């Protein structure tokens, strides 16, 4: 029937052309004469007369055959006009291994590809649809290769900077992007402690429908312990504490933090709106998150307010450790506090410094501090206000001391010493920003000097000396490689300058300035770059090298 | 003394030469099949029959030559007749290798032609020897 024959015809590609006389490789343009193509049937005799050579001189079949027909094209340039000569000759292959005959018809021609139809499409796609396919039939490999399951532990742990994943997306830390408006698309990076503040637009009428003002928005997704989704260890975010801030700024800690407080409209105010979130994430030393807690600051928004400022913070702590803020790793970073500590009483020997680990903890009292000037500038009233000494920031501060006649010298001197040095003046300063308390040699002792301002006069009474200034000089050096020098504190000297207190006549007052200063001096030795010596060429010629001439 | 000796000397010489020539023919054809399978596209389902025919011919040649020698020397017509029968089989296989192999090289044609002419001559001499023995 005609339809099956049509179907059969559609399914196979047209038969290849094997007649040498009609085969033309250089006939590229359809219905046009190709230049210098002597076999082109579209060319007329006038076109041939314009040719210079024949680009295809011989058209043959497979040259391995013993004898075959060949079409030879050439140009007869001597004739006027030049004409094309076409000859059909028998070409003989002289080799003894030429193919005399073949019973395998496909041997000499390229295989016609199978035309895809609706029936064989799936099978063709399976065979040829991949990135590569075999020429041989696939009976050789009997088992299909199953892909090896990926190693579960390899890359599933969190690394520094990797976004902390929750079950549906990332843990969000809203932050300002370009402008100050809050963007919720900022993911929190693992081990990246961040603190951001941004502005969010609010309206009191719709405040219970604004998601970013409700506590649920920040704790409803649970954090994945590891980045691999298949391991379903999830850590729920617990509410650590809730602080309620009133309209005038007063904050009070709520005793019970289990109840979830959602924003609601009350008398023109929107209460329980989130003003700040502080995430504390606890992790193991292998990069798994084991605990997550959030501390909220809830506040009230008044009707006139069109926007509020929210502040967010995230901090990471390793489990079972006390976090010690480093001031540099290893060298001190400019602007970070200088770490200091002291030996506990009763252990004067340096060998017992091991016990000082207890003393060099991370409380603020173990920093080197300097007197902080207050607005009243009265030394005796301003006890207790101290500022940390920041590395490489020279500071000077002071206060004024009003001396009356009734003041006794000795107690005054002791009070001033307390004012200048603070309650617990440290004895050792960390040499590097990350010095551990156990490493005794990484700590520099503070040298204490006393200088008297005036010469001790030869009077019978020992004059009363009161300290009037404390100068801390920190000598530091650049340490390490030339490209990345680290700051290292080498020497710390605290100099107390005392001055004689002259007795005042009763009723008179004197005001003495008391100063304290910190100076950082760079005593780096000039750098010594070292280069490898140039290689020397060590040639020794034999003594008779220039024989005939020397 | 020709009347007392019925064994055919030319047949004997021809059988001897046939034996040596066949060894050469077998090795050469096998080497060419290997060459063809490397140079040309020679699928396995076409390679198998060609190699089978060649080895079958080799297996057939040994009893054929033995029976020919024995029959001629003992002047017995039965082994010689059997050898003639086996020669027919060898001729058929040789014609296959000449005409119906997958690739027939010019060297194949030469070797097979020489073998076939040897077989033809041998058959003629065997028939004459049988006639001499019977009568």
Interface residues (C-beta under 8 A of the other chain):
Chain A: X64 X66 X95 X96 X97 X98 X99 X100 X101 X102 X103 X104 X106 X107
Chain B: X32 X35 X40 X41 X46 X99 X100 X101 X102 X103 X104 X105 X106 X107 X108 X109 X110
